[in-house]
């Protein structure tokens, strides 16, 4: 796939791609805030590579390596203040979706000193564009390096909310598959399932267009082949890592055009309350997503085309994607309704040929979790 066609972001791919383009950092600014989690960016070698590239470019930097999974808006607000105080004029975000999403929000807070933690979501209060952002993914899942979305937790971690703005697109992204080599088997599968969910949900979206379809089908074919056709008991090859990295980026491009469907908000509740990794939490609902959309003529046509492109059947997808999540939970009626309440009103519910009702959400939870 030709990633250079995604004009909002300059996407560089391949081993050592950051080292090959120090001019990108030089163009972004003079002093960087490097945003990451506590360990992953260093363990995989990405942090060392980026620091070397910054030094080659003549840029100074400081680090903020306190980003957890499901980054809280108040923590990003704190980092934005640090960025201003330290005279940083651009962000380099290294890590999985959490670090990349946090980097975008931090760049927004830094540019808007009058914004409180909750004001990042309000265009009337956040009036200045984000400072420049460079994204360096170290997982093959979210595709955050290709989109303007920044998913943060609010209300003390009780809910997720998305900050998005055209200025939140990374100026450039470096997709180097080497950085995914330290991921565990479980995390590799979970992040790949996240990317597959993006591809499936984008392909069924009414907002789908030729560009999003090309990216979604490329991603879905690659991930389906690796996860469901190959035996990974002997581990993940270098080629596997590269294919998954590029597939995840392509799936990110797809949802940049279309957004996602109802598995995402339903999955958020499992992530926030039960600690289920995001990719697994989305995958458990993909069978229901395909099933309900086949109740419409448009959904039937789209799911048939998708299965044909993957060389499988819709029935196999409905069975095997949720199965791959590995989730086994028991959720009672009261908790079920509370989980649905957490994500009520999300725009994702209308982003497919079939729009599920509140009662159908409850039915899905009941069938999956008792």
N, C-alpha and C positions, 0 to 999 in steps of 0.2 A: 504494500500500500504506500502511496505517495503522501507522506505526512506534511510535506511543504505546502500542500493545497489548503491546509487549515489556517487561513490568513490571520485570525486574531492572535495566534501564538506562533513564534518561530520554534519549531520542534526539531531538535537535533537528536539523531539516533546513533547507536553503535558504541563499541568499547572506546573509552577515553575521549568521548565527544566533548566533554567540558574542557579538558586540557587543550584540545585542538582549536578552541574558540575563546581565547582570553578577551578578545575584543568585545564580546557580549557583556562581560562584567564591566569593562571600561566604559561602555556606552551607558550602562545602567546608572552609574554614579561613582562616588569616590570612597564611600564608607558603607560597608554592609552590616546588617544585622543577620547573622546566620541563625535560623530558626530550626530546631529539631527536637526530638525526644532525648532522653537521657543517655541512651546507649547505642541504638541501632545505626545511626549515621556514622558513628565511629567504627563500630564492629564490622560494617560492610566495606569500609574504605572510602565511602563517599565524602565524608567530612575532610579527610586528608587531601583528596583530589581537589575539592572546591577551594580549600585554603591555598593550595598550591596555585590554582588558576587565578585566584584573587591577587596573590602576591606577584604573579607574572604580569597581571594587568595593572599593577601599581595601586591596588585598592587596599585600604585598611578594613578591619572588621572587629566586631565583638560577637560573642555567642549568647544565645538564649536557648538553652537545651532542657527546658522544663515542660515541654508539651506532652500531655498524656493522651491516651485514646479519648475520643469524644471531647475535644478541647472546649473548656468553658469560656464564654465571652468575657467574664471579668479578668481572667488570666491574660487573654489576648489584649485587653485594654491596658493592663499593667505593662505588657511588653511594648505596646505602642508608645506609652509614656517614656519608657527606657530608651526607645529608639530616638525619640526627639531629644531627650536629655544628653544622649551620647553623640548627637550630630550625625546619625546614620541617615543616608538618603536613598537606600534601596534595601530590599529583603532578598535573601537567598534561603528558600525553604527546602529542607532536606528531610525525606522520610516517606511514610505512608500518607494516606489521605488526611489523617489528623494534622500532621505537621504542615502539609501543603495548604490545607484549609485555614489553619491557624495563621500561616504566613500572609495569606491574603487579607484576613481580618486585621492583623497587626499593621499591615501597610495602610489600611483604611483608618484605623485609630490614630496612627502616627500623623497622618495628614490632616486630621480633624481634632485639634486639641480641645475643643469645646464639647465633644461627644462623650457622653457617659457610656457604660457598657452596653446598655440596651439601645442606644441611639444609632448604632451602626446599621440597623435594619431600616431606618427611616430616612428616605431621601431628602426630606425637608430639613433634617437636622445634620445629616452627613453631606455637606455641600461641596467638599473638596475631593478630587479624585485620589485614588490610592497612590501611594508612592510605588515606584517600579518594583516588580516581583520577578524573580527567577526561580523556577521550580526544578527540583531534582528528585524524582521518585525513586524510592528504594524497595517498593513492593509493586506487584503486577495486579492491581485491583481497581482502585477508585477512578483512575483517569483524571484526577484532579489537576494534573499538569496541563490539561487541554481545555479546561472550562473556567468560567467566571464564578462558579458556586463555591461558597465557604459555609459548611455546615457546622454550627456551634451548638453547645448546650447552654440552656438558660434555666432560670428558676431553680438554681441550686442543683442542676443536673437532671431535673425532672422531665424536661422537654428539649427537643432539638428544633432549631430554627435556622433558616438559610439566609445568609447575606449574599447578595449578588449585584454586581454592577459591571458595566463594560470596562471600567478601569481595573477591575479585579482579575482580568485575564493576566496570566504571566506574560511578561514581555518575551521570554524565551524559556524553553524547557529542555533539559538534557536527559534523555531516556537511555541509560546505560544498563543493559541487562546484568552486568557483573554485580551490581549492587543488590540484586535479589538472591544471590547465591548463599547467603547466610540464613535465609528463611527456613523455618521448620517445614516438614511435610504438611502438617495441619494448617499452618498459616498460608502456605503456598496454595493449597486447595481452597481455603476460605476466600482469599483475595481473588483467585480465578473465578470463583462462583459469583463474587460481586461484579466482576467485569462481564460475566455471562448474563447476569440479570440485567445489566445496563443494555447489552446488545438486544436481548429478547424484548425488553420493555420499550426500547426505542423503536424497534422494527414494527411493533404493533401500534405505536402512537399515531393518532390522527395528524400530528404535526410532521410526520415522516416526509422526507424529501429525497431526491436521488443521492445527495451527498451523505445524508445520515444513513440511508439504506446501504450504501457501499461500505461505510465504516462498520455498521452493525453486522452485516453478513460476514465481512472479513473476520471480525472479532469472534463471532459465534462459531464459525467453522474451525478456527484455530483452537479455541478453548474446548469445544466439543470433542475434537479429535484427541487432544492431549488427555483430558479428564475421563472420557468415556470409551475411547477405543484402545488406548494404550495401557499396558501394565506398568504401573509406576512403583512396584514393590522393590525394585532395585535402585530407586532414586530418580532424581531429576537431572537430565543432561543439560549441558551448556546450551544446546539448541532449544530444548524445552523452555529454558529460562528466557531466551531471546524471543521466542514465539509468543509466550505469555505476556512479556513486557510490551511488545508492540500491539498485541491484541487488546490489552487493557487500555493503552493509549487510544487506540481506534474506537473502543467502546465509549471512552470519554468524549471523543469527538462526536459520536453519534448522539449522546444525550445532551451535548451542548446545543444541538439543533432542536431536540424534542423534549427533554426532560425524561423523567422516569414514571413508572406506573405504580399501582397500589401495593405491590410487595415491599416497596421502600418504606412508606410510613408505617405499615403494619409491622415490619421488621424492626423499626426504630424502638418500638416499645419493648421488644424482647432484649434488645441490646442494652437499653437503659435500666431495665429492672432485673434481668436475669444474667447479664454479662455475656450474652451470646455474641460472638463476633459478627460484624455487620454482613459479611458475605454469606455466612451460613443463615443468618436471620432473614435475608432476602430470599435465598434459595428455597427455604421451606415453603414459601408462599407461591413459588413460580408455577407449580402444578395447578393450583387454583386459578392463577392468572390466565393460564392457557385455557383451562376448562371453561371458565366463565366467558371468555372472549369468543369461544366457539359457539356460543349461543346466538351470535350475530353472523350475518352473511359476510360482512367485511372481516370480522375476526377469524372466521373459518378459512377464508381465502388467504389471509396473511399467515396464519399458523401453518397451513398446508405448504405455502411457499417457503417458509422458514425451515420446516422439517425437511423438505426436498433439498434445500441448499445444504443442509447439514448431512444429508444422506441417511436420515433416520425417519421415524414416524412421530407424529404428535403424541401418540400414546406413550411411546418410549420416553419422550421428553417429560411428559406429565409425571411419569413414575420415577425416573432416574435423577432428575435435578433435585427434587426435595429429598430423596433418599441420600444423595451425596452430602447433604447438609449435616447428617449425623445427629440431628436434634431429636431428643426423646424427653418430652416434658409432660407434666400433668398440670393443667390449669383449670381451676374451678370456675363456675359461672360468675361469681362476684369479681374475681380478678380479671376474668376475660373482658367483662364490660368496662372495667377500669382501664385496661390496656387500650381498648378501642377509644375510650374518651381522650386519652393522651394525644391521639393523632387525628382527632375528628377535624373535619374541615380542610384537610390537606388537598391541595390542587391536584395531586397525583391521581386521585380517585377518578377524575374525569378524563384522564389522559390515556384512554384506550377505547376500542369500539364499544365494549360493554362497561357500563358504570355500575359498580356494585352498590347495594344499599347497606344501611346500618345492620339490618337483620342478616344479610348475607355475610358481612364481616364476622358477625357472631357465629354463623354457621361454619365458616372456614376455621375459626379458632377451635370450635367444638370438634370438628372432624379431625383436626391435626393433634389436638392436645387433650381430648376427652371432656 
